[in-house]
Amino acid sequence: MAAMTMSRPSDRFSSEISRFRELRGVKDQESLTTFAELPRFHETKGVKEMIESFQVREVPSYYVKPVSERQPAAAAESTSTVVKALEQEIPCIDLEALSGEELRRAITSACRDWGFFQVVNHGIARPLVERMAAASSEFFAQPLEEKLKCSTPAKVAGPVHFGGGGNRDWRDVLKLNCAPASIVAKDYWPQSPPGFRDTLEEYVAQQQALAVRLLKLISESLDLETNFLVEACGDPKVVVAINHYPPCPDPSLTMGIRAHSDPNTITMLMQDEVGGLQVFKDDEWIDIRPLPNAFVVNVGDQLQILSNGKYSSCLHRVVNNSRQARTSMATFFSPSHASIIAPAPGLVDELNPSIYPKFVYADYIKAFYAQTLAPNNNSKSSFLAGIELHRNYNSYTNKCHLSNISCGKSCSSPSNINSVTTILEDADTTTIMYMKNYNEELEEEEEEEKRGYASQPAATTRALSTPLTNTRDKKSYSAITPPSTRHLTSTMTRTSDRQSYVR
């Protein structure tokens, strides 16, 4: 079968459709329509299926990133993804060899100077990690029909979803809510490969324990009460994202995941030996070299806020390669949606005033995606910890997708902080669609807390496909959405461009 050659057209897909017809002589309207509707194909079936179904040998324009978001061609074709010499590597902390003041200093330095570090001798048995890694790879190797069984009726907004990654990224993802129990849909967890569910349940329990251990160590490194950060998260939300990055015909044109910061508290990543994760430091992208039986840990925006800026959330990305597939598994530890987040009182005084205001975590998430998704967002100021990272990155690229976001006043003064409503007034159509889906997810979680997801699968399915009323004691989406855009939420359903910041 002839290879398909595609160029970046001025019209969204017409050039590719024409070329597709010319090279393959396709007369099957259904096949042609499937290709023409690549965004929906990507969202529901993923990159691997797209490559195999259409025998793609070049990157479709749908996945081509702006020049400012790509990796240099030389780096993409190199046998190594290292962008800066290996003399600059992220810290590696041995949780068994270090203790007391020595461990405290290591945690402080890693969180303050990098926002990223690796941990070894972390207490999670190597056989369990290897079983989870093997099960993850086997899942993505299965036929599409088997993988599609995992998506709930709510698809992207649901508690379990398989499909292509957000932002037109060159990756597939299996996302699973794992805590609290009220938002977990174990009936949709993969039954194949055999043992996947049991392995995942055991692995997540160990990951949660490690997250709590790390947050306690980080609290102590900040001279806070040992349990401060754990308690600040309330009843935490834990989400696992298993990512699969198929080989890419031209890695210089697209990304596995574009540059971003994590809006949660802390993230722990298991990556295979292929590599591809990079962190942005000192105006350079630095490769995070995979280490045997190690987890990559990164500071999220909430930890930066709770530490009053002492510790830094950090931009990171995933680059593709043309040689072999990569699989990784990220565990996101977040505050409950109702948690009130603010700098720790013990870190605020006359000499160190509060950098960030007090807010509800769910509102932060909404504003975060409004800022990072909206290319024409002109908000004058923001309380978002991650936005300053993006602004700094803009200075480096000059053409970053967030270059239109400017800060007319210092973000360090609470008096200069705009409300969530003001931020959302600048959101574009894509953002409104995302916000609608995210608000629905919040509402579903609220309802499932009352119903009990695992014990009532039929009721759950009904809830996932039916609009619900938000009863949370805080602003609902309709309350904070500007009237000029509120009507959009009742008609928009496409979620293919929804931001999915997972590695």
C-alpha positions as CSV (number, residue, x, y, z in Angstrom):
1,M,0.0,0.0,0.0
2,A,1.4,3.4,-1.0
3,A,2.6,5.7,1.8
4,M,0.6,8.8,2.5
5,T,2.3,12.1,2.0
6,M,0.9,15.1,3.6
7,S,1.8,18.8,3.8
8,R,0.6,21.5,6.1
9,P,-2.4,23.1,4.2
10,S,-3.9,26.5,4.5
11,D,-7.2,24.9,4.7
12,R,-7.5,22.6,7.7
13,F,-7.8,19.2,6.1
14,S,-8.7,19.6,2.4
15,S,-5.1,19.2,1.1
16,E,-4.6,16.0,3.1
17,I,-8.0,14.6,1.9
18,S,-7.1,15.3,-1.7
19,R,-3.7,13.7,-1.3
20,F,-5.2,10.8,0.5
21,R,-7.6,10.2,-2.3
22,E,-4.9,10.6,-5.0
23,L,-2.4,8.1,-3.4
24,R,-4.8,5.5,-2.1
25,G,-7.6,5.8,-4.6
26,V,-10.1,5.8,-1.8
27,K,-13.7,5.6,-2.7
28,D,-15.0,4.4,0.6
29,Q,-16.7,7.6,1.9
30,E,-16.7,6.2,5.5
31,S,-12.9,5.8,5.5
32,L,-12.4,9.2,3.9
33,T,-14.8,10.8,6.5
34,T,-12.9,9.1,9.3
35,F,-9.6,10.7,8.1
36,A,-11.3,14.1,7.5
37,E,-12.5,14.0,11.1
38,L,-9.0,13.4,12.5
39,P,-9.6,15.4,15.6
40,R,-12.4,13.1,16.7
41,F,-10.4,10.1,15.5
42,H,-7.5,11.2,17.7
43,E,-9.7,11.8,20.7
44,T,-11.4,8.5,20.7
45,K,-8.9,6.1,19.1
46,G,-5.5,7.7,19.5
47,V,-2.3,8.1,17.6
48,K,-1.3,4.4,17.4
49,E,-4.5,3.5,15.7
50,M,-4.2,6.5,13.4
51,I,-0.8,5.4,12.3
52,E,-1.8,1.8,11.7
53,S,-5.2,2.6,10.1
54,F,-3.8,5.0,7.5
55,Q,-0.2,3.7,7.3
56,V,1.0,7.2,8.1
57,R,4.6,7.8,7.2
58,E,4.7,11.6,7.7
59,V,3.3,13.8,10.4
60,P,-0.3,15.0,9.6
61,S,-0.6,18.7,9.9
62,Y,-3.1,18.3,12.7
63,Y,-0.1,17.3,14.9
64,V,2.4,19.9,13.7
65,K,3.3,22.3,16.4
66,P,4.2,26.0,16.0
67,V,7.9,26.4,15.5
68,S,8.3,27.9,19.0
69,E,7.0,24.7,20.6
70,R,9.2,22.2,18.7
71,Q,12.5,20.7,19.5
72,P,15.4,21.5,17.2
73,A,15.7,19.1,14.2
74,A,19.2,18.1,15.2
75,A,18.1,17.0,18.7
76,A,15.1,15.2,17.3
77,E,17.3,13.1,15.0
78,S,20.0,12.5,17.5
79,T,20.4,9.2,19.2
80,S,20.1,11.1,22.5
81,T,17.4,13.6,23.5
82,V,19.9,15.5,25.7
83,V,19.6,19.2,24.9
84,K,22.2,20.4,27.4
85,A,25.3,18.5,28.5
86,L,24.9,15.9,31.1
87,E,26.9,17.8,33.7
88,Q,23.5,19.4,34.5
89,E,21.3,16.5,35.7
90,I,18.3,16.8,38.1
91,P,19.1,15.7,41.7
92,C,18.7,12.1,42.7
93,I,17.7,11.5,46.3
94,D,18.3,8.2,48.0
95,L,15.5,7.9,50.6
96,E,17.3,5.0,52.3
97,A,20.9,6.3,52.4
98,L,20.0,9.9,53.5
99,S,18.3,10.9,56.8
100,G,17.9,13.8,59.2
101,E,19.5,17.1,58.2
102,E,21.3,15.6,55.2
103,L,18.0,14.5,53.7
104,R,16.3,17.8,54.6
105,R,19.0,19.7,52.8
106,A,18.7,17.5,49.7
107,I,14.9,18.0,49.6
108,T,15.3,21.8,50.0
109,S,17.9,22.1,47.3
110,A,16.0,20.0,44.8
111,C,12.6,21.7,45.3
112,R,14.1,25.2,45.4
113,D,16.6,25.0,42.6
114,W,15.0,22.5,40.2
115,G,11.4,21.7,41.1
116,F,12.3,18.2,39.9
117,F,14.2,15.3,41.4
118,Q,14.4,11.5,41.2
119,V,14.0,9.2,44.2
120,V,15.5,5.8,44.6
121,N,15.1,3.3,47.5
122,H,11.7,4.7,47.9
123,G,10.1,1.7,49.5
124,I,8.0,0.5,46.5
125,A,9.1,-3.1,45.6
126,R,10.8,-3.4,42.3
127,P,8.7,-6.5,41.2
128,L,5.5,-4.4,41.7
129,V,6.9,-1.6,39.6
130,E,8.0,-4.0,36.9
131,R,4.6,-5.7,36.8
132,M,2.8,-2.4,36.5
133,A,5.2,-1.3,33.7
134,A,4.7,-4.6,31.8
135,A,0.9,-4.4,32.2
136,S,0.9,-0.8,30.9
137,S,2.8,-1.7,27.8
138,E,0.6,-4.8,27.2
139,F,-2.5,-2.6,27.5
140,F,-1.5,-0.4,24.6
141,A,-0.4,-3.3,22.5
142,Q,-4.0,-4.7,22.5
143,P,-6.5,-4.3,19.7
144,L,-8.4,-1.0,19.7
145,E,-11.7,-2.8,20.6
146,E,-10.2,-3.9,23.9
147,K,-8.9,-0.5,24.8
148,L,-12.2,1.2,24.0
149,K,-13.9,-0.8,26.7
150,C,-12.2,1.4,29.3
151,S,-13.9,4.7,28.4
152,T,-16.9,5.7,30.4
153,P,-19.9,7.3,28.6
154,A,-18.5,10.7,29.7
155,K,-15.3,10.1,27.7
156,V,-12.7,12.7,28.4
157,A,-14.6,14.2,31.3
158,G,-15.2,10.7,32.9
159,P,-13.4,8.9,35.6
160,V,-11.7,6.5,33.1
161,H,-10.8,7.4,29.5
162,F,-8.7,6.0,26.7
163,G,-7.8,8.1,23.7
164,G,-5.3,10.5,22.1
165,G,-3.6,13.0,24.3
166,G,-4.8,16.7,24.6
167,N,-3.3,19.6,22.6
168,R,-2.9,17.4,19.5
169,D,0.1,15.7,21.2
170,W,1.7,12.6,19.7
171,R,0.6,10.2,22.4
172,D,-2.2,8.0,23.6
173,V,-3.3,8.0,27.2
174,L,-5.3,5.9,29.7
175,K,-6.5,8.2,32.5
176,L,-8.0,6.7,35.6
177,N,-9.4,8.4,38.7
178,C,-8.0,6.4,41.7
179,A,-9.1,8.4,44.8
180,P,-11.2,9.3,46.6
181,A,-13.4,6.2,46.3
182,S,-16.5,8.2,45.4
183,I,-15.0,9.1,42.0
184,V,-13.4,5.7,41.1
185,A,-15.0,3.6,38.4
186,K,-13.3,0.2,38.8
187,D,-15.9,-1.4,36.6
188,Y,-14.2,0.4,33.7
189,W,-10.6,-0.4,34.7
190,P,-9.0,-2.7,32.1
191,Q,-9.7,-6.4,32.5
192,S,-7.1,-7.2,30.0
193,P,-4.2,-7.9,30.3
194,P,-5.1,-10.3,33.1
195,G,-4.2,-9.0,36.5
196,F,-4.1,-5.3,35.4
197,R,-6.7,-4.2,38.0
198,D,-5.2,-5.9,41.0
199,T,-1.7,-4.6,40.0
200,L,-3.0,-1.1,39.5
201,E,-4.8,-1.1,42.8
202,E,-1.7,-2.3,44.7
203,Y,0.6,0.2,42.8
204,V,-1.7,3.2,43.5
205,A,-1.9,2.4,47.2
206,Q,2.0,2.4,47.3
207,Q,2.1,5.6,45.3
208,Q,-0.2,7.4,47.7
209,A,1.9,6.3,50.6
210,L,5.0,7.6,48.9
211,A,3.3,10.9,48.1
212,V,2.3,11.3,51.8
213,R,5.9,10.5,52.8
214,L,7.4,13.0,50.4
215,L,5.0,15.7,51.4
216,K,5.9,15.2,55.1
217,L,9.6,15.5,54.2
218,I,8.9,18.6,52.2
219,S,6.9,20.1,55.0
220,E,9.8,19.6,57.4
221,S,12.2,21.1,54.9
222,L,10.1,24.2,55.0
223,D,10.2,24.3,58.9
224,L,6.4,23.5,58.9
225,E,4.6,20.9,60.9
226,T,5.2,17.5,59.5
227,N,1.6,17.0,58.4
228,F,1.0,20.5,57.1
229,L,1.1,19.8,53.4
230,V,-0.8,16.5,53.7
231,E,-3.6,18.2,55.7
232,A,-3.7,21.2,53.2
233,C,-4.7,18.7,50.5
234,G,-7.8,17.5,52.4
235,D,-9.2,14.3,51.0
236,P,-6.8,14.3,48.0
237,K,-7.7,13.5,44.4
238,V,-5.4,10.9,42.9
239,V,-5.3,10.4,39.1
240,V,-3.1,8.0,37.2
241,A,-2.2,8.7,33.6
242,I,-0.6,6.0,31.6
243,N,1.0,7.5,28.4
244,H,2.1,5.7,25.3
245,Y,4.2,7.6,22.7
246,P,4.4,5.7,19.4
247,P,7.5,6.3,17.2
248,C,7.1,9.5,15.3
249,P,8.0,9.9,11.6
250,D,9.5,13.4,12.2
251,P,9.9,14.3,15.9
252,S,11.0,17.8,14.9
253,L,7.5,18.7,13.9
254,T,5.4,17.7,16.9
255,M,5.7,16.9,20.7
256,G,4.7,14.1,23.0
257,I,3.5,16.8,25.4
258,R,4.2,20.5,24.9
259,A,5.8,22.6,27.6
260,H,3.7,23.0,30.7
261,S,3.7,23.0,34.5
262,D,1.5,20.8,36.6
263,P,-1.4,22.5,38.5
264,N,-1.6,19.9,41.2
265,T,0.5,19.5,44.4
266,I,3.0,16.8,43.5
267,T,3.5,14.4,40.6
268,M,5.4,11.1,40.6
269,L,6.4,9.5,37.3
270,M,7.5,6.0,36.4
271,Q,9.3,6.2,33.0
272,D,10.8,3.4,30.9
273,E,14.3,3.3,29.6
274,V,13.5,5.1,26.4
275,G,13.5,8.6,27.9
276,G,12.1,11.8,26.5
277,L,11.1,13.9,29.5
278,Q,12.8,17.2,29.7
279,V,12.8,20.1,32.2
280,F,13.4,23.8,31.4
281,K,16.1,25.4,33.5
282,D,18.4,28.4,32.9
283,D,16.9,28.9,29.4
284,E,17.8,25.3,28.5
285,W,15.9,22.0,28.0
286,I,17.6,19.3,30.1
287,D,17.0,15.6,29.6
288,I,15.8,13.6,32.6
289,R,17.8,10.5,32.2
290,P,15.9,7.3,33.3
291,L,17.3,5.5,36.3
292,P,16.5,1.9,37.2
293,N,13.7,1.6,39.7
294,A,13.5,5.4,40.2
295,F,10.5,7.8,40.3
296,V,10.7,11.3,38.9
297,V,9.1,13.7,41.3
298,N,8.1,17.2,40.4
299,V,6.7,20.2,42.4
300,G,3.3,21.2,41.2
301,D,1.8,24.7,41.3
302,Q,-0.1,24.1,44.6
303,L,3.2,23.3,46.3
304,Q,4.7,26.5,45.0
305,I,1.8,28.4,46.4
306,L,1.7,26.7,49.7
307,S,5.4,27.3,50.1
308,N,4.9,31.0,49.3
309,G,7.2,30.7,46.3
310,K,10.1,29.1,48.2
311,Y,9.8,26.0,46.1
312,S,9.3,26.1,42.4
313,S,6.9,24.5,40.0
314,C,8.8,23.9,36.7
315,L,8.1,23.8,33.0
316,H,8.6,20.4,31.4
317,R,7.8,18.6,28.2
318,V,8.1,15.2,26.4
319,V,9.9,14.9,23.1
320,N,9.2,12.1,20.6
321,N,11.7,9.9,18.8
322,S,11.5,8.0,15.5
323,R,13.0,4.8,16.8
324,Q,10.9,3.2,19.5
325,A,7.8,3.6,21.6
326,R,7.9,5.1,25.1
327,T,5.5,4.3,27.9
328,S,5.3,6.2,31.2
329,M,2.9,6.3,34.2
330,A,2.2,9.5,36.1
331,T,0.5,9.7,39.5
332,F,-1.0,13.1,40.2
333,F,-1.6,14.0,43.8
334,S,-4.0,17.0,44.1
335,P,-6.0,18.8,46.8
336,S,-9.6,18.0,47.0
337,H,-11.6,20.4,44.8
338,A,-13.1,22.1,47.9
339,S,-9.7,22.6,49.6
340,I,-8.8,26.2,50.4
341,I,-5.2,26.9,49.2
342,A,-3.0,29.7,50.4
343,P,0.6,30.2,51.5
344,A,1.4,28.5,54.8
345,P,0.9,31.0,57.7
346,G,4.3,29.9,59.0
347,L,6.0,31.2,55.9
348,V,4.3,34.6,55.9
349,D,5.5,37.6,58.0
350,E,6.3,41.3,57.5
351,L,9.5,40.5,55.7
352,N,7.9,37.8,53.6
353,P,4.4,38.9,52.7
354,S,2.0,36.5,51.1
355,I,2.6,36.2,47.3
356,Y,-0.6,34.5,46.5
357,P,-4.2,35.0,47.7
358,K,-6.5,32.4,49.3
359,F,-8.6,30.5,46.8
360,V,-10.6,27.3,46.2
361,Y,-8.6,24.7,44.4
362,A,-11.4,23.9,41.9
363,D,-11.5,27.6,40.9
364,Y,-7.7,27.6,40.4
365,I,-8.0,24.7,38.0
366,K,-10.6,26.5,36.0
367,A,-8.5,29.7,35.8
368,F,-5.3,27.7,35.1
369,Y,-6.7,26.1,32.0
370,A,-8.4,29.4,30.9
371,Q,-4.9,31.0,30.9
372,T,-2.9,28.2,29.4
373,L,-5.5,27.3,26.7
374,A,-6.4,30.7,25.5
375,P,-4.0,32.0,22.9
376,N,-5.5,35.5,22.9
377,N,-5.8,35.8,26.6
378,N,-4.8,39.4,27.6
379,S,-5.5,39.2,31.3
380,K,-3.4,41.9,33.0
381,S,-2.5,39.9,36.1
382,S,-3.0,36.5,37.6
383,F,-2.6,34.5,40.8
384,L,-1.5,31.4,38.9
385,A,1.8,30.0,40.0
386,G,2.4,28.4,36.6
387,I,1.8,31.5,34.5
388,E,5.0,33.2,35.4
389,L,6.8,30.1,34.2
390,H,5.1,30.4,30.9
391,R,5.9,34.2,30.7
392,N,9.6,33.4,31.3
393,Y,9.5,30.8,28.6
394,N,8.0,33.4,26.3
395,S,11.1,35.5,26.8
396,Y,13.1,32.5,25.7
397,T,11.1,31.6,22.6
398,N,9.7,35.0,21.6
399,K,6.9,33.2,19.7
400,C,5.4,31.0,22.4
401,H,1.7,30.3,22.2
402,L,1.3,32.4,25.4
403,S,3.1,35.4,24.1
404,N,-0.1,37.5,24.2
405,I,-0.4,37.0,27.9
406,S,1.1,40.0,29.7
407,C,1.4,41.2,33.2
408,G,1.0,44.9,33.6
409,K,1.4,44.8,37.4
410,S,3.4,42.8,39.8
411,C,1.7,39.5,40.6
412,S,3.2,39.4,44.0
413,S,0.8,41.9,45.4
414,P,-2.7,40.6,46.4
415,S,-4.2,43.9,45.6
416,N,-3.3,43.4,41.9
417,I,-5.0,40.0,41.6
418,N,-7.9,39.8,39.2
419,S,-10.8,37.6,40.0
420,V,-11.5,34.2,38.4
421,T,-14.4,35.8,36.6
422,T,-12.1,38.4,35.0
423,I,-9.7,35.7,33.9
424,L,-12.4,33.7,32.3
425,E,-13.8,36.7,30.5
426,D,-10.7,36.5,28.3
427,A,-11.1,32.8,27.5
428,D,-11.5,31.7,24.0
429,T,-13.9,29.2,22.5
430,T,-11.6,26.2,23.2
431,T,-11.4,27.2,26.8
432,I,-15.1,27.5,27.2
433,M,-15.5,24.0,25.9
434,Y,-12.8,22.7,28.3
435,M,-14.4,24.5,31.2
436,K,-17.8,23.1,30.4
437,N,-16.3,19.5,30.5
438,Y,-14.3,20.2,33.6
439,N,-17.3,21.6,35.5
440,E,-19.3,18.6,34.5
441,E,-16.6,16.4,35.9
442,L,-16.7,18.3,39.2
443,E,-20.5,18.0,39.3
444,E,-20.3,14.3,38.6
445,E,-17.8,13.8,41.4
446,E,-20.1,15.7,43.7
447,E,-23.0,13.4,42.8
448,E,-21.0,10.2,43.0
449,E,-19.9,11.1,46.5
450,K,-23.6,10.8,47.4
451,R,-24.3,7.7,45.3
452,G,-21.2,5.6,45.7
453,Y,-19.7,4.8,42.3
454,A,-18.6,1.3,42.7
455,S,-21.8,0.0,44.3
456,Q,-24.1,1.5,41.7
457,P,-22.7,1.2,38.2
458,A,-26.0,1.6,36.4
459,A,-26.7,4.9,38.2
460,T,-23.2,6.0,37.5
461,T,-23.6,5.5,33.8
462,R,-26.7,7.5,33.9
463,A,-25.0,10.3,35.8
464,L,-22.1,10.4,33.4
465,S,-24.3,11.1,30.4
466,T,-26.7,13.5,32.1
467,P,-26.1,17.2,33.0
468,L,-26.0,17.6,36.7
469,T,-26.4,20.6,39.1
470,N,-23.4,21.6,41.0
471,T,-24.2,21.7,44.7
472,R,-20.8,22.5,45.9
473,D,-20.7,25.4,48.4
474,K,-18.7,27.7,46.0
475,K,-19.2,29.4,42.7
476,S,-20.6,27.1,40.0
477,Y,-19.4,27.3,36.5
478,S,-22.5,29.3,35.4
479,A,-21.9,31.7,38.2
480,I,-18.4,32.6,37.1
481,T,-18.9,32.4,33.4
482,P,-19.4,35.8,31.7
483,P,-22.9,36.2,30.2
484,S,-21.4,36.8,26.8
485,T,-20.1,33.3,26.7
486,R,-22.4,31.4,28.9
487,H,-24.7,30.3,26.1
488,L,-21.8,28.5,24.5
489,T,-21.7,25.9,27.3
490,S,-25.1,24.5,26.3
491,T,-24.1,23.7,22.7
492,M,-20.4,22.7,22.6
493,T,-19.5,19.1,23.0
494,R,-16.1,18.7,21.3
495,T,-13.3,18.0,23.7
496,S,-10.4,17.1,21.4
497,D,-8.4,20.2,22.3
498,R,-8.9,19.8,26.1
499,Q,-5.6,20.3,28.0
500,S,-4.3,17.1,29.4
501,Y,-1.1,17.9,31.3
502,V,0.1,14.4,31.9
503,R,3.2,12.7,31.0
